């Protein structure tokens, strides 16, 4: 494992972090009703100071992140794959699923992975009031604390949907930076394990934040080849906190503050 990247190397303000903004994608093909596509926010080039998509680093480090779990059968498979290779990742969990599966959530933490906040019910946050956004985050934080005894320190909005003013509000009110991504294999489209692996490997770069989903069986099946190829190319894996130069999440003792 690598040492954390010095904070001065962190690129906050995504206008400087991306070569080109992502373009919104069509809705999931397997959905019978309209759902938001997974895409970076349209105002991402405005360069707010609390949004992270990647860091600038000459060192070959990447952060693997997995959204939407924990999944009762796929997440344990993924944890075995990561443990075999000694890799720590970051899991952006849904609070309602944590509440249903606290033991699995505890295993994620016990295996040395970081746990981040991905809201309670996976809504499109950009359509919600500030109070509703904070409620989604707070319920999830409490569920994580109840499961593992430690609060998350970063959040990721479902679908990437959180506009600039809201990102600033979340940082001001809850001290969460919004963690997005710089590598998106679009595994939510279910293109197959080979395609997922190829897209991640080909798009990875030093300082990358890689988006994936541990509720997708094809993604979990893609991970051995993905991880082994990146290792063979000299990449090392860190958690999001390590990538941005913070102390490791499992070494912090962030307490819940009383909220009115």
Secondary structure, 3 states (H helix, E strand, C coil): CCCCCCHHHCCCCHHHCCCCCCCCCCCCCCCCCCCCCCCCCCCHHHCCCCEECECCCCCCEEEEEEECCCCCCHHHHHHHHHHHHCCCCEEEECHHHHHHCHHHHHHHHHCCCEEEECCCCCCCHHHCCHHHHHHHHHHHHHHHHHHHCCCCCEECCHHHCCCHHHHHHHHHHHCCEEECCCEECCHHHCCCHHHHHHHHHHHCCCCEEEEEECCCHHHHHHHHHHHHHHHHCCCEECCHHHHCCCCCHHHCCCCCCCCC
